Structures are given as C-alpha cells and as structure tokens.
Amino acid sequence: MSVAVAVMSLFSDWDYLQFINVFLLFFGSYILWWTYNEYFRWYLPPGPWGLPIIGHVLALGENPHLTFMKMRAKYGDVFRIRLGSFPTIVVNGDESIREVTNARLGGDDFAGRPRFYLFTLRDDGLSVGRYDESWRQMKNVAVKSLHRFVNENDEDFDDLLTDEAERLVNAISRHDERPFSPKTLMIMTTGSVTYQLCYGRGHDLNGDEVFNRIMDGAREFFEFASAGNPVDVMPWLRYFMPWKTNAIREAMSFADEISKEILANHEETFSANHTRDILDSYLALDYDKLSGIDKTRLGYTCYEFLTAGFETTSTVSLWTMLYMIKHPDVQQKIYDEISDIVGDSRLPRISDKSKLPFLEATITEVMRIRTPGTLALPHAAVRDSKIGGFDVPEGTVVLLNLYSLAQDENVWEDPHVFRPERFLTADGQIDRSKRNLILPFSAGPRKCPGENLAKFELFVFLASILQKFEILPVPDVEYDMTPIHGLTDCPQIFDIIAKHRK
C-alpha cells in the first residue's frame, strides 16, 4: 500500500471534528514557529505592523525617505519594516549609517545586495552584483583602472575636462541669451567625459543613436530601482503585470549586447604598448591570476560607469543652477572668487579647485540640501550581525536613509536653509569635518567608485559656466523646487537664461 493511500485511509476514519482539530494543531504550530523566528529568536528593532504578503510597500508613498523620517521620529534611528517577502531594516543618522558602512573599520557585514528582481538580472555586475571574492577582485581592478585615468595630476584627464567645458560653454553661447533647458546639455557633457574615459578619446556623442539608447536604458534602470517598486520586492507580480518588467529586461539585454560589441571592436585595435582607455586596461590584464572574472564581465563595468555617472553629476549641476537663480548673491560671490583667482583669459582647471573654496562649499551645500540619492542602493547582511545593538539576521535588507544625514537638525541647526558658508572654516577654507558629515556617494565597500570623477566634473563644468555666464530666471516664471523622486531626486524640467559676462 502506498503512503498516499495509507494517509487517505487514515483520514477516512476520522470525523470532521478530528480533522479540524489536527488542522488547527498544525496551523497553530506553524504560527508559533513563525512568530518565534520573526519576533523572539532575534532582538529586532521596533517598527510598524505591515499588511500580509506586501508588508509596507504601499505605505512608503512617492517619497520613501520622507516616510522614513516620520517613522524615525516614532521608532528611532533603526527600525524594522517589510518589503514584500523581504525583512528590512531602515537606518538613519550619522552614527548608525556609519556603523553599517563601516567607513572607519573597513568591514563588510552589510556589503551584500538583496535578491530583488532587478538585482537577479545583473548579479555579476559591479553595482548590484553578489558580494563574493570574484566581486571584490572586480571592484579592486575597476577602481584601480578608473583611478589611473581619473587623477587630478593627470594632464590628459585635465585636458579632457577642459575640452568638454569649452564645448559646453560654446553650446550655451549659441542660445544667445534666450531661454533654454540645460538638462540635455549637462547629460551629454557628463556622459561624453565618461564615454571617452571608458572607450577612447574623440567620440562626438551628439546625435549618437547608441549613446541615446544607453541613456534610455539607464533611465529605465533608475525608474525600476526606485525604493518601493512592488515588482522588485514581490517578483511573482511580473506574471500578472508583465509590462512592468518588459522594458527593464530589454534595457538589460541591450546593455549586454552593446557592451560585448564595444569590447569586440576594442580587441581588434588593442595594443599592449598603448593603453588608450579603461577598457584597454582591462584587456591588458593577466586573467590567469584572477578568479571568477573575465574581460566580458569587467567590460560591463564601463557600461555601469557610464550610466551611473551621468545621472548624479547632471542632477547636481541642474540643482546648482536652480539655486544660483534663487540666490543671486551666492552666484555673484562665486563669480568674484573665480574672477580673482582664474580671471577670464582661460577656463578653470582641476588645479584651481583648492583655490576656489566658496564654489566647492556651494556644490557641497547643494549635495546636502538636495541629496542626489536620498536612499542608497539597498544593502543586505552577508552574515548575522548587529546595528545599534539590534540583531540583523543574514540576508536582511538594509536601507540607508542618506537624506537623514543631510537634514538632521541636531547637526545643521537650519537644514532647510541654503547656506554654503556652513562648509567653510573661519578663515574661509573648506571645513573637511563638516563636509564628511554627508555621504552623497555612500561609503564602505559599496561606495560609488566614480566619486572623484563626479566631483572633478562638477567643479570644472560649473566653474566654467559661472565664469562665462550669469544664470538668470526666465521672466514671469515661477520655479518649482519640488524634486521628482526616483533613484536620484531630480529637479523639475526648467528653462534658464545664460547672460554673457562682460
């Protein structure tokens, strides 16, 4: 007699009441086991009750970082929510966030990425890839290669930024002091720099169909990766809403296709005696000494540099222009500083950065008051650990509310006020201790590898614009400072007038 037949025979001898009692016994046992694991086995942070299955996804709203600030006021810097089937801990404030990133200790307890749907599509990449030895090797190689070409002492890199700044200034001049939107110009300029660093100098991206498709794919990624995406944290929804995933799957497929195509073209012209760009530096590696990575996987990091780099840099640039319109006194002070140090016979260069502290303080203040990434890309615990004395089981999602660093009234006194001087010392130099209180590029093992590139671009491009033009509002236009929330908080589309400096 089979087991199934035996079980059916056993149940056939029971009456209805016995069956109900056994069912309740097993169901109750499961609930007790689940409750123990969820609430009593671990010393977990406090948090609000969520809905079955979906957890707190619907409660996050359009601005999750603001929702988390309200929860922080009630539950403290570290609290617990659930995103679909993913137990999640939200971390706020300087002390707790730095404990997660281990900025001072170099630890990696929270260097993983959760198994969100999007992350499973690219789990061998640099930004969302699984945290293991092969990822660490890839990150090390990528960072060293990037640093080789992005260095303030590298004349070729300095020339590249200056050339692009000149092209940007000339493009703005062609608007002849008529209203225009600077968004496309800033995206093209920042994208062009990264493209040339990765794939070689001399590329003109204006009207380039491949580059435009890369930018479109990047936007799909940013939109899909925004916190609270229901399909991302409840992957089974893709079977009921396939349109939610079709675009991102197509974008990822194109990313693989174009990355491999560029790599193949590069191999045809590669010379070990002349390293032209980051991709060449990958081709020159001895892969016998590397485990788990190959040139195809490394080549994809160039695509990631390109798509990640333009979004943050162009967003901060656009916010800076808006704040120059809102605060003409700050804009005038920046111009006076540039005029005194650089003059008007040449464009600013990287070497001028340390000599223009007020401009640097202004850019830093923009990144504080309009934190480009209010929430860092989700982390995950790679082992059982602790945050703020609370247990964090392995696999738990950890969200860093970077917005909380920039808006803490105990640190900034008047966080909603735009005041660049807060980042200057009494003698007018950059206050490094204050600057380090914000983490627009995150920190720890998952820190953005392109931080220096972004800072150099922001300085040279904004210094060049403000040297040559006065940024003015379009008459009778009311500028909306409400951000469009996503993976980065972008400003609304706006026009400016760029008046030539005399």
C-alpha positions as CSV (number, residue, x, y, z in Angstrom):
1,M,0.0,0.0,0.0
2,S,1.4,3.4,-0.9
3,V,1.9,6.2,1.6
4,A,-0.8,8.3,-0.1
5,V,-3.3,5.5,0.1
6,A,-2.4,4.9,3.8
7,V,-2.9,8.6,4.6
8,M,-6.2,8.8,2.8
9,S,-7.3,5.6,4.6
10,L,-6.4,7.2,8.0
11,F,-8.3,10.4,7.2
12,S,-11.3,8.4,6.0
13,D,-11.7,7.0,9.5
14,W,-11.8,10.5,11.1
15,D,-14.8,12.5,11.7
16,Y,-14.9,16.2,10.7
17,L,-14.2,17.5,14.2
18,Q,-11.0,15.4,14.5
19,F,-9.8,16.7,11.1
20,I,-10.4,20.3,12.2
21,N,-8.5,19.8,15.4
22,V,-5.5,18.3,13.7
23,F,-5.5,21.1,11.1
24,L,-5.6,23.7,13.8
25,L,-2.8,22.0,15.7
26,F,-0.5,22.0,12.7
27,F,-1.6,25.6,11.7
28,G,-1.1,26.9,15.2
29,S,2.3,25.2,15.4
30,Y,3.4,26.9,12.2
31,I,2.2,30.3,13.5
32,L,4.1,29.8,16.8
33,W,7.3,28.8,14.8
34,W,7.0,31.8,12.5
35,T,6.3,34.2,15.4
36,Y,9.3,32.8,17.3
37,N,11.6,33.3,14.3
38,E,10.2,36.7,13.5
39,Y,10.0,38.2,16.9
40,F,11.6,36.2,19.7
41,R,14.6,34.4,18.3
42,W,16.2,37.7,17.5
43,Y,16.4,41.1,19.3
44,L,15.0,43.0,16.4
45,P,14.4,46.8,16.1
46,P,10.9,48.2,16.7
47,G,8.7,49.0,13.8
48,P,5.1,49.4,12.5
49,W,2.9,46.5,11.7
50,G,2.5,45.9,7.9
51,L,0.0,44.2,5.7
52,P,0.2,40.4,5.0
53,I,2.2,39.5,1.9
54,I,3.0,43.0,0.8
55,G,4.3,44.4,4.1
56,H,4.9,48.2,4.0
57,V,5.3,48.7,0.2
58,L,2.1,50.7,-0.1
59,A,2.9,52.8,3.0
60,L,6.1,54.2,1.6
61,G,4.4,56.7,-0.8
62,E,6.1,58.7,-3.5
63,N,8.9,59.9,-1.2
64,P,10.0,56.9,0.9
65,H,12.8,58.9,2.5
66,L,10.3,61.4,4.0
67,T,8.1,58.5,5.2
68,F,11.2,57.1,6.9
69,M,11.8,60.4,8.6
70,K,8.4,60.3,10.1
71,M,8.9,56.7,11.2
72,R,12.3,57.7,12.7
73,A,10.6,60.2,14.9
74,K,8.5,57.4,16.4
75,Y,10.7,54.4,16.4
76,G,14.3,55.8,16.5
77,D,17.3,55.7,14.1
78,V,17.0,52.0,13.5
79,F,13.6,50.4,12.8
80,R,12.1,47.4,11.0
81,I,9.7,47.2,8.1
82,R,8.9,44.5,5.5
83,L,9.1,45.0,1.7
84,G,7.0,42.2,0.3
85,S,8.7,39.0,1.5
86,F,11.9,40.8,2.4
87,P,12.5,41.7,6.1
88,T,14.1,45.1,6.0
89,I,15.8,47.4,8.5
90,V,15.9,51.1,7.8
91,V,18.9,53.0,9.2
92,N,19.0,56.8,9.8
93,G,21.5,59.2,11.4
94,D,25.3,59.5,11.2
95,E,26.3,57.0,13.9
96,S,24.0,54.2,12.7
97,I,24.7,54.7,9.0
98,R,28.5,54.7,9.6
99,E,28.1,51.6,11.6
100,V,26.5,49.9,8.5
101,T,29.1,51.2,6.0
102,N,32.0,50.6,8.4
103,A,33.6,53.6,7.0
104,R,36.2,53.6,9.7
105,L,36.7,49.9,10.1
106,G,36.6,48.6,6.6
107,G,34.1,45.8,7.5
108,D,31.8,44.1,5.0
109,D,28.9,42.8,7.2
110,F,26.4,44.7,5.0
111,A,28.1,44.7,1.7
112,G,25.6,42.3,0.0
113,R,22.7,43.1,-2.2
114,P,19.2,41.7,-1.6
115,R,17.7,39.3,-4.1
116,F,15.4,41.9,-5.6
117,Y,14.1,41.0,-9.0
118,L,16.2,43.7,-10.7
119,F,19.4,42.6,-9.0
120,T,18.9,39.0,-10.1
121,L,19.0,40.2,-13.7
122,R,22.6,41.5,-13.3
123,D,24.0,39.6,-10.3
124,D,27.5,39.6,-11.8
125,G,27.7,43.4,-12.2
126,L,29.6,45.9,-10.1
127,S,26.7,48.0,-8.7
128,V,24.2,45.3,-7.9
129,G,26.3,42.1,-8.1
130,R,26.6,39.4,-5.5
131,Y,29.2,40.1,-2.8
132,D,31.8,37.4,-3.1
133,E,35.6,37.0,-3.8
134,S,35.1,37.5,-7.5
135,W,33.2,40.7,-6.9
136,R,35.9,42.0,-4.6
137,Q,38.5,41.3,-7.3
138,M,36.4,43.0,-9.9
139,K,35.8,46.1,-7.7
140,N,39.5,46.3,-7.0
141,V,40.5,46.1,-10.7
142,A,37.8,48.6,-11.7
143,V,38.7,51.2,-9.1
144,K,42.4,51.0,-9.9
145,S,41.7,51.3,-13.6
146,L,39.4,54.3,-13.0
147,H,41.9,56.0,-10.8
148,R,44.6,55.5,-13.4
149,F,42.7,57.7,-15.8
150,V,40.8,60.0,-13.3
151,N,43.5,61.7,-11.4
152,E,43.9,65.4,-10.7
153,N,47.6,65.2,-11.6
154,D,46.8,63.6,-15.0
155,E,47.2,66.2,-17.7
156,D,45.2,64.2,-20.2
157,F,42.3,64.0,-17.9
158,D,42.5,67.7,-17.1
159,D,42.6,68.4,-20.8
160,L,39.6,66.2,-21.4
161,L,37.5,68.1,-18.8
162,T,38.7,71.5,-20.2
163,D,37.8,70.5,-23.8
164,E,34.3,69.4,-22.7
165,A,33.9,72.5,-20.6
166,E,34.7,74.6,-23.7
167,R,32.3,72.7,-25.8
168,L,29.6,73.2,-23.1
169,V,30.2,76.9,-22.9
170,N,30.1,77.3,-26.7
171,A,26.8,75.3,-26.8
172,I,25.3,77.6,-24.1
173,S,26.5,80.7,-26.1
174,R,24.6,79.6,-29.2
175,H,21.3,80.1,-27.3
176,D,22.2,83.8,-27.5
177,E,20.7,84.7,-24.1
178,R,17.3,83.2,-25.0
179,P,15.5,80.8,-22.6
180,F,16.6,77.1,-22.9
181,S,16.6,73.9,-20.8
182,P,20.1,73.0,-19.7
183,K,19.2,69.3,-18.9
184,T,20.2,67.7,-22.2
185,L,23.4,69.7,-22.4
186,M,24.5,68.6,-18.9
187,I,23.7,65.0,-19.6
188,M,25.6,65.0,-22.9
189,T,28.6,66.7,-21.4
190,T,28.9,64.5,-18.3
191,G,28.1,61.4,-20.4
192,S,30.8,62.3,-23.0
193,V,33.5,62.5,-20.4
194,T,32.8,59.0,-19.0
195,Y,32.3,57.6,-22.5
196,Q,35.8,58.8,-23.6
197,L,37.4,57.6,-20.4
198,C,36.0,54.2,-20.9
199,Y,36.1,53.8,-24.7
200,G,38.6,56.3,-26.1
201,R,39.0,60.0,-26.8
202,G,37.5,61.8,-29.7
203,H,33.9,60.5,-29.7
204,D,31.2,63.0,-30.6
205,L,28.0,61.9,-28.9
206,N,25.7,64.5,-30.3
207,G,23.0,62.6,-32.2
208,D,24.7,59.2,-31.5
209,E,22.0,56.6,-31.6
210,V,23.9,54.1,-29.4
211,F,24.6,56.7,-26.7
212,N,20.9,57.8,-26.7
213,R,19.8,54.2,-26.2
214,I,22.3,53.7,-23.4
215,M,20.8,56.8,-21.7
216,D,17.3,55.5,-22.2
217,G,18.3,52.1,-20.7
218,A,19.9,53.9,-17.7
219,R,16.6,55.8,-17.1
220,E,14.7,52.5,-17.2
221,F,17.1,51.2,-14.5
222,F,16.7,54.2,-12.3
223,E,12.9,54.2,-12.5
224,F,12.7,50.5,-11.8
225,A,15.2,50.5,-9.0
226,S,13.4,53.3,-7.0
227,A,12.6,52.2,-3.5
228,G,9.2,50.6,-3.0
229,N,8.8,49.1,-6.5
230,P,6.3,46.4,-5.9
231,V,7.5,44.1,-8.7
232,D,11.1,44.3,-7.4
233,V,10.2,43.1,-3.9
234,M,7.4,40.8,-5.0
235,P,8.8,39.1,-8.1
236,W,5.7,37.0,-8.6
237,L,3.9,40.1,-9.7
238,R,5.7,40.0,-13.0
239,Y,3.4,37.2,-14.1
240,F,0.4,39.4,-13.6
241,M,2.0,42.7,-14.7
242,P,4.5,41.7,-17.5
243,W,4.6,45.3,-18.8
244,K,6.3,46.3,-15.5
245,T,9.4,44.1,-16.4
246,N,9.5,44.1,-20.2
247,A,11.2,47.5,-20.5
248,I,13.9,46.8,-17.9
249,R,14.6,43.3,-19.4
250,E,15.0,44.8,-22.8
251,A,17.3,47.5,-21.4
252,M,19.5,45.0,-19.7
253,S,19.6,42.8,-22.8
254,F,20.7,45.8,-24.8
255,A,23.3,46.7,-22.2
256,D,24.9,43.2,-22.6
257,E,24.7,43.4,-26.3
258,I,26.3,46.8,-26.7
259,S,28.9,46.1,-24.1
260,K,30.1,43.0,-25.9
261,E,30.0,44.7,-29.2
262,I,32.2,47.6,-28.0
263,L,34.6,45.1,-26.3
264,A,35.0,43.1,-29.6
265,N,35.7,46.3,-31.6
266,H,38.3,47.3,-29.0
267,E,40.1,44.0,-29.2
268,E,40.6,44.5,-32.9
269,T,42.6,47.7,-32.3
270,F,44.2,46.8,-29.0
271,S,47.9,47.3,-28.5
272,A,49.6,46.3,-25.3
273,N,52.1,49.2,-25.8
274,H,49.4,51.9,-25.8
275,T,46.7,51.8,-23.2
276,R,44.1,54.3,-24.6
277,D,41.3,54.0,-22.0
278,I,39.8,51.9,-19.2
279,L,38.6,49.2,-21.5
280,D,42.2,48.8,-22.8
281,S,43.5,48.5,-19.3
282,Y,41.1,45.5,-18.8
283,L,42.3,43.9,-22.0
284,A,45.9,44.1,-20.8
285,L,45.2,42.1,-17.6
286,D,46.5,38.6,-16.9
287,Y,43.3,36.8,-16.3
288,D,45.1,33.6,-15.2
289,K,45.8,35.5,-12.0
290,L,42.2,36.4,-11.5
291,S,39.4,34.0,-10.4
292,G,35.8,34.3,-11.3
293,I,36.1,37.4,-13.6
294,D,36.8,37.7,-17.3
295,K,37.1,40.6,-19.8
296,T,33.4,40.4,-20.7
297,R,32.4,40.8,-17.1
298,L,34.9,43.6,-16.5
299,G,33.9,45.3,-19.7
300,Y,30.4,45.6,-18.4
301,T,31.7,47.8,-15.6
302,C,32.5,50.5,-18.2
303,Y,28.8,50.5,-19.1
304,E,27.9,50.9,-15.4
305,F,30.4,53.8,-15.0
306,L,28.7,55.5,-17.9
307,T,25.1,55.0,-16.9
308,A,25.7,55.7,-13.2
309,G,28.0,58.7,-13.7
310,F,25.8,61.0,-15.9
311,E,22.7,60.8,-13.6
312,T,24.3,62.0,-10.4
313,T,26.6,64.6,-11.9
314,S,24.0,66.2,-14.2
315,T,21.4,66.2,-11.4
316,V,23.6,68.1,-9.0
317,S,24.6,70.5,-11.8
318,L,21.0,71.3,-12.6
319,W,20.1,71.8,-8.9
320,T,23.1,74.2,-8.6
321,M,21.8,76.3,-11.5
322,L,18.4,76.5,-9.8
323,Y,19.9,77.6,-6.6
324,M,22.0,80.2,-8.4
325,I,18.7,81.6,-9.7
326,K,17.2,81.6,-6.2
327,H,20.3,83.1,-4.6
328,P,21.9,85.7,-6.9
329,D,24.1,86.9,-4.1
330,V,25.8,83.4,-3.9
331,Q,26.2,83.4,-7.6
332,Q,27.9,86.8,-7.6
333,K,30.2,85.7,-4.8
334,I,31.3,82.6,-6.8
335,Y,31.9,84.8,-9.9
336,D,34.0,87.2,-7.8
337,E,36.1,84.3,-6.5
338,I,36.6,82.9,-10.0
339,S,37.5,86.3,-11.4
340,D,40.1,86.9,-8.6
341,I,41.8,83.5,-8.9
342,V,41.3,82.4,-12.5
343,G,40.5,85.6,-14.4
344,D,38.7,85.4,-17.7
345,S,41.5,84.5,-20.2
346,R,41.3,80.8,-19.6
347,L,38.8,78.2,-18.4
348,P,39.1,76.9,-14.8
349,R,41.0,73.6,-14.4
350,I,41.2,70.9,-11.8
351,S,44.3,72.6,-10.2
352,D,42.1,75.6,-9.4
353,K,39.8,73.5,-7.2
354,S,41.6,74.1,-3.9
355,K,41.8,77.8,-4.6
356,L,38.0,78.3,-5.0
357,P,36.7,77.1,-1.6
358,F,33.4,79.1,-1.8
359,L,32.5,77.3,-5.1
360,E,33.3,74.0,-3.6
361,A,31.3,74.8,-0.5
362,T,28.3,75.8,-2.7
363,I,28.4,72.5,-4.6
364,T,28.7,70.6,-1.3
365,E,25.7,72.5,0.1
366,V,23.7,71.7,-3.0
367,M,24.5,68.0,-2.4
368,R,23.4,68.3,1.2
369,I,20.2,70.2,0.8
370,R,19.3,68.2,-2.4
371,T,20.9,64.8,-1.6
372,P,21.1,63.3,-5.1
373,G,20.4,59.7,-3.8
374,T,18.2,60.1,-0.8
375,L,18.3,56.3,-0.3
376,A,21.4,54.3,-1.0
377,L,21.0,51.3,-3.2
378,P,19.7,48.5,-0.9
379,H,22.3,46.6,1.1
380,A,21.9,43.1,2.6
381,A,23.6,41.4,5.6
382,V,26.1,38.8,4.4
383,R,26.2,37.3,7.9
384,D,24.3,37.6,11.2
385,S,25.3,41.0,12.6
386,K,24.1,44.0,14.7
387,I,23.1,47.6,14.1
388,G,22.7,49.9,17.1
389,G,22.6,46.9,19.4
390,F,19.8,45.2,17.4
391,D,20.2,41.8,15.7
392,V,20.3,41.7,11.9
393,P,19.9,38.2,10.6
394,E,21.8,37.2,7.5
395,G,20.0,38.2,4.3
396,T,18.1,41.0,5.9
397,V,17.7,44.1,3.6
398,V,19.3,47.2,5.0
399,L,18.2,50.6,3.6
400,L,20.3,53.7,4.4
401,N,18.4,56.9,4.5
402,L,21.1,59.3,3.4
403,Y,18.6,62.1,3.5
404,S,18.6,61.8,7.3
405,L,22.3,62.8,7.3
406,A,21.7,66.0,5.4
407,Q,18.5,67.1,7.3
408,D,19.4,66.4,10.9
409,E,18.5,69.5,12.9
410,N,20.9,68.4,15.7
411,V,23.8,68.7,13.2
412,W,22.9,71.5,10.8
413,E,20.6,73.8,13.0
414,D,18.8,75.1,9.9
415,P,18.9,72.2,7.5
416,H,16.2,73.6,5.2
417,V,18.2,76.8,4.6
418,F,20.6,77.1,1.6
419,R,23.8,78.4,3.2
420,P,27.2,77.4,1.6
421,E,29.1,79.2,4.4
422,R,28.3,76.3,6.7
423,F,31.0,74.3,5.0
424,L,33.7,77.0,5.5
425,T,36.1,77.5,8.4
426,A,36.6,80.9,10.0
427,D,39.5,81.6,7.6
428,G,37.4,80.8,4.5
429,Q,38.7,77.3,3.7
430,I,36.7,74.1,3.3
431,D,35.7,72.6,6.6
432,R,36.5,68.9,5.9
433,S,34.9,67.7,9.1
434,K,31.6,69.2,8.1
435,R,31.9,68.0,4.5
436,N,32.4,64.5,5.7
437,L,29.1,64.6,7.6
438,I,27.2,64.0,4.3
439,L,27.6,60.9,2.2
440,P,26.2,61.7,-1.3
441,F,28.2,58.8,-2.8
442,S,27.6,56.4,0.2
443,A,30.6,54.7,1.9
444,G,32.2,51.4,2.6
445,P,32.7,48.5,0.2
446,R,29.7,49.6,-1.9
447,K,30.8,53.2,-2.1
448,C,30.4,54.7,-5.6
449,P,33.8,54.2,-7.4
450,G,33.2,57.3,-9.5
451,E,33.1,59.8,-6.6
452,N,36.2,61.7,-7.6
453,L,35.2,61.8,-11.3
454,A,31.9,63.3,-10.3
455,K,33.5,65.9,-8.1
456,F,36.0,67.0,-10.7
457,E,33.3,67.2,-13.4
458,L,31.0,69.3,-11.1
459,F,33.8,71.7,-10.3
460,V,35.2,72.3,-13.8
461,F,31.8,72.5,-15.6
462,L,30.1,74.7,-13.0
463,A,33.1,76.9,-12.6
464,S,33.3,77.3,-16.4
465,I,29.6,78.1,-16.7
466,L,29.6,80.7,-13.9
467,Q,32.8,82.3,-15.2
468,K,31.3,83.0,-18.5
469,F,27.6,83.5,-17.8
470,E,25.2,84.9,-15.2
471,I,22.4,82.4,-14.7
472,L,19.1,84.3,-14.8
473,P,15.4,83.3,-14.4
474,V,13.0,83.4,-17.3
475,P,10.8,86.4,-16.7
476,D,7.4,85.7,-15.2
477,V,8.3,82.0,-14.5
478,E,7.8,80.5,-11.0
479,Y,10.4,77.9,-10.4
480,D,9.2,74.7,-8.7
481,M,11.8,73.3,-6.3
482,T,9.9,70.1,-5.6
483,P,12.1,67.2,-6.6
484,I,11.0,64.3,-8.8
485,H,11.8,61.3,-6.6
486,G,13.5,58.3,-8.0
487,L,16.8,56.6,-7.5
488,T,18.1,60.2,-7.7
489,D,16.0,63.2,-6.8
490,C,15.9,65.3,-9.9
491,P,14.6,68.8,-10.4
492,Q,11.5,69.6,-12.5
493,I,12.2,70.5,-16.1
494,F,13.1,74.2,-16.2
495,D,14.5,76.9,-18.5
496,I,17.2,79.4,-17.8
497,I,18.7,82.5,-19.4
498,A,22.5,82.5,-19.6
499,K,23.7,86.1,-19.9
500,H,27.2,86.7,-21.1
501,R,29.6,88.2,-18.5
502,K,31.2,91.4,-19.7
